[in-house]
Amino acid sequence: MTKAMTHEMSCDLEKAFEGISSLDKDDIALRATSYWDASPLEAAKLLLPKSTEEVSRILAACNAAGQTVVVQGGRTGCAGGAVSAAADVVLSLEKMNAVEEIDEIGQTVTVQSGVVLEALQSQVAARDLFLPLDLGARGSCMIGGNIATNAGGVNVIRYGMMRNLVLGLEAVLPDGRVISSMKRMLKDNSGYDLKQLFIGAEGTLGVITRAILKLEPRVAAHETALVSVASYDAVLALLALGKKRLGASLTSFELMWGDYYRAVAKGLGVRPPIADGHPYYVLIEIEAGDETGGGAGVQTVADRLMALLETAMADDLVTDGVLAQSEQERREIWRIRDDFEPILREKPVYLYDVSMPVQNMQDYIHAVEKGLARFGGGAVLHVFGHIGDGNLHLFVHPGPSHAGDDARARLAAEECVYHPLRGVEGSISAEHGIGREKKRWLGVSRSAEEIAVMKALKRTFDPKNILNPGVVFDL
Ligand SMILES: Cc1cc2nc3c(=O)[nH]c(=O)nc-3n(C[C@H](O)[C@H](O)[C@H](O)COP(=O)(O)OP(=O)(O)OC[C@H]3O[C@@H](n4cnc5c(N)ncnc54)[C@H](O)[C@@H]3O)c2cc1C
């Protein structure tokens, strides 16, 4: 059990933190709680360690004092795992932002966990290599947060989730011990693969301080298409055709329901690449390697995308389509998929991140719509997702008649979104994690036995429950 906290640090703790960068109260309050919540961040202390040794010192001291610690990366997480309270020590990794080594032969990169994803993508690209992780929060999220949430993003269909990219990891346990498995081999079956425990654990088992990530050869070019589709069955047929014809070059198959597409294009004030009014829009992206040596008669990946679209048109799977002719056009297409800011303007709005077999998605969305209709009050649903990997994101506006009772409206919306998952082999979190916001629903996705084992692991790693307490589950 942690001690009842006062918001002032004890002298012992203050002494233990000496020499470690920190923010004073006023500067803490200048920070927003998270990307999603502009209210001032709360913390008894916000520490900015610059090394693994400093992280270790902080955790050892907090553990001895029973002081709760909340770990923060870029604070873009969608499940509230990094949200701190007034009595917490916040440990932010932002100053541990060195790219230590890019190994061009082994195609790996060694990083500290506070490196911002986009900065790492650019540094790696400058060496003619490619980091496959990419997601809309790239400008703020950090590698440690990406690992702690096992982030997905837009290239999962081709490269898998963050877990697939981590070769080595260093983490500090809640009592300050450092676990280092900074290995760069693909193959290492020497006993338990401990690093996997920290990936996706949302900072409940340890603080990730460094990692070695797998890189890929530079992608020579992308080919991007946006098509409109008249029915969900046609979306499924297009996905199957795309996987068959494009194979490993298919990197993204992103589906937007018509309402989402219209709302984002209108809100951003852009002319949509394809007129709105269609039931579905699919963004298909492929990557092309260096194909210059192919010679005449060799079909390039771009040719294969064109051939796919021609077949899809002929088979009535798509009703309209555009191919990006430049990087600028590619960005404009992606912007409608990525930049959902217009949907966030009307408050409150709740974001959900579910997964299920793609064949079940349309029935699932109908069940959610039915639930929301019963729930009444003019609730509005917007849906898009990385459906190539079975992942949907849902935005629910509870509607004007629920104004002023956010907690009730939120719970009612959660019931509409999560209950139908039981009937479709679904999960309450595809890639965002459980955080503090979804823990009451964990039993929808996990059996009682699984949850008991997770809790046993947490007790082993963090017997005093000081690190990210209340994230994933309450002990
Ligand atoms: C516009 C937008 C688009 C997004 N798109 C995607 C997407 O496509 N796919 C996807 O998966 N997510 C997406 N997200 C969610 C979010 O960006 C990811 O979850 C990201 O991986 C979080 O990184 P972060 O550094 O912001 O972590 P934070 O939000 O700071 O933390 C997230 C969790 O990880 C823990 N944590 C952070 N750093 C560490 C560390 N070093 N050691 C241990 N624990 C740590 C925190 O305590 C918390 O529990 C999106 C978010 C936004 C705002």
The ligand as an SDF file (V2000), in Angstrom:
LIG
                    3D

 53 58  0  0  0  0  0  0  0  0999 V2000
   -3.5280   12.4160  -33.3400 C   0  0  0  0  0  0  0  0  0  0  0  0
   -3.2240   11.0890  -32.6900 C   0  0  0  0  0  0  0  0  0  0  0  0
   -3.1300    9.9470  -33.4820 C   0  0  0  0  0  0  0  0  0  0  0  0
   -2.8230    8.7190  -32.8880 C   0  0  0  0  0  0  0  0  0  0  0  0
   -2.7270    7.6250  -33.6950 N   0  0  0  0  0  0  0  0  0  0  0  0
   -2.3790    6.4390  -33.1520 C   0  0  0  0  0  0  0  0  0  0  0  0
   -2.2400    5.2790  -33.9790 C   0  0  0  0  0  0  0  0  0  0  0  0
   -2.4710    5.3110  -35.1820 O   0  0  0  0  0  0  0  0  0  0  0  0
   -1.8510    4.1310  -33.3730 N   0  0  0  0  0  0  0  0  0  0  0  0
   -1.6000    4.0420  -32.0400 C   0  0  0  0  0  0  0  0  0  0  0  0
   -1.2300    2.9760  -31.5460 O   0  0  0  0  0  0  0  0  0  0  0  0
   -1.7600    5.1220  -31.2280 N   0  0  0  0  0  0  0  0  0  0  0  0
   -2.1380    6.2960  -31.7530 C   0  0  0  0  0  0  0  0  0  0  0  0
   -2.2880    7.3910  -30.9360 N   0  0  0  0  0  0  0  0  0  0  0  0
   -2.0890    7.2320  -29.4910 C   0  0  0  0  0  0  0  0  0  0  0  0
   -0.6730    7.6000  -28.9780 C   0  0  0  0  0  0  0  0  0  0  0  0
   -0.0280    8.4730  -29.8310 O   0  0  0  0  0  0  0  0  0  0  0  0
    0.1560    6.3540  -28.7690 C   0  0  0  0  0  0  0  0  0  0  0  0
   -0.4360    5.5860  -27.7420 O   0  0  0  0  0  0  0  0  0  0  0  0
    1.6200    6.6250  -28.4040 C   0  0  0  0  0  0  0  0  0  0  0  0
    2.3310    5.4080  -28.5070 O   0  0  0  0  0  0  0  0  0  0  0  0
    1.7970    7.2180  -27.0100 C   0  0  0  0  0  0  0  0  0  0  0  0
    3.1160    7.7410  -26.8830 O   0  0  0  0  0  0  0  0  0  0  0  0
    3.4180    8.9200  -25.8370 P   0  0  0  0  0  0  0  0  0  0  0  0
    4.8780    9.1500  -25.8320 O   0  0  0  0  0  0  0  0  0  0  0  0
    2.5620   10.0910  -26.1130 O   0  0  0  0  0  0  0  0  0  0  0  0
    2.9890    8.2290  -24.4670 O   0  0  0  0  0  0  0  0  0  0  0  0
    2.2130    8.8340  -23.2240 P   0  0  0  0  0  0  0  0  0  0  0  0
    0.8510    9.2650  -23.6390 O   0  0  0  0  0  0  0  0  0  0  0  0
    3.0400    9.8320  -22.5330 O   0  0  0  0  0  0  0  0  0  0  0  0
    2.0870    7.5200  -22.3210 O   0  0  0  0  0  0  0  0  0  0  0  0
    1.3120    6.4370  -22.7060 C   0  0  0  0  0  0  0  0  0  0  0  0
    1.4730    5.3010  -21.6680 C   0  0  0  0  0  0  0  0  0  0  0  0
    2.8020    4.8080  -21.6970 O   0  0  0  0  0  0  0  0  0  0  0  0
    3.4610    5.0330  -20.4380 C   0  0  0  0  0  0  0  0  0  0  0  0
    4.8250    5.4480  -20.7430 N   0  0  0  0  0  0  0  0  0  0  0  0
    5.2340    6.5120  -21.4840 C   0  0  0  0  0  0  0  0  0  0  0  0
    6.5710    6.5100  -21.5980 N   0  0  0  0  0  0  0  0  0  0  0  0
    7.0120    5.4330  -20.9210 C   0  0  0  0  0  0  0  0  0  0  0  0
    8.3050    4.8860  -20.6660 C   0  0  0  0  0  0  0  0  0  0  0  0
    9.4250    5.4470  -21.1400 N   0  0  0  0  0  0  0  0  0  0  0  0
    8.3850    3.7630  -19.9130 N   0  0  0  0  0  0  0  0  0  0  0  0
    7.2810    3.1640  -19.4180 C   0  0  0  0  0  0  0  0  0  0  0  0
    6.0410    3.6480  -19.6290 N   0  0  0  0  0  0  0  0  0  0  0  0
    5.9100    4.7520  -20.3760 C   0  0  0  0  0  0  0  0  0  0  0  0
    2.6280    6.0970  -19.7410 C   0  0  0  0  0  0  0  0  0  0  0  0
    2.7330    6.0090  -18.3430 O   0  0  0  0  0  0  0  0  0  0  0  0
    1.2340    5.7580  -20.2460 C   0  0  0  0  0  0  0  0  0  0  0  0
    0.6830    4.7060  -19.5210 O   0  0  0  0  0  0  0  0  0  0  0  0
   -2.6280    8.6310  -31.4900 C   0  0  0  0  0  0  0  0  0  0  0  0
   -2.7390    9.7700  -30.6990 C   0  0  0  0  0  0  0  0  0  0  0  0
   -3.0370   10.9960  -31.2780 C   0  0  0  0  0  0  0  0  0  0  0  0
   -3.1270   12.2080  -30.4090 C   0  0  0  0  0  0  0  0  0  0  0  0
  1  2  1  0
  2  3  1  0
  2 52  2  0
  3  4  2  0
  4  5  1  0
  4 50  1  0
  5  6  2  0
  6  7  1  0
  6 13  1  0
  7  8  2  0
  7  9  1  0
  9 10  1  0
 10 11  2  0
 10 12  1  0
 12 13  2  0
 13 14  1  0
 14 15  1  0
 14 50  1  0
 15 16  1  0
 16 17  1  0
 16 18  1  0
 18 19  1  0
 18 20  1  0
 20 21  1  0
 20 22  1  0
 22 23  1  0
 23 24  1  0
 24 25  2  0
 24 26  1  0
 24 27  1  0
 27 28  1  0
 28 29  2  0
 28 30  1  0
 28 31  1  0
 31 32  1  0
 32 33  1  0
 33 34  1  0
 33 48  1  0
 34 35  1  0
 35 36  1  0
 35 46  1  0
 36 37  1  0
 36 45  1  0
 37 38  2  0
 38 39  1  0
 39 40  1  0
 39 45  2  0
 40 41  1  0
 40 42  2  0
 42 43  1  0
 43 44  2  0
 44 45  1  0
 46 47  1  0
 46 48  1  0
 48 49  1  0
 50 51  2  0
 51 52  1  0
 52 53  1  0
M  END
$$$$
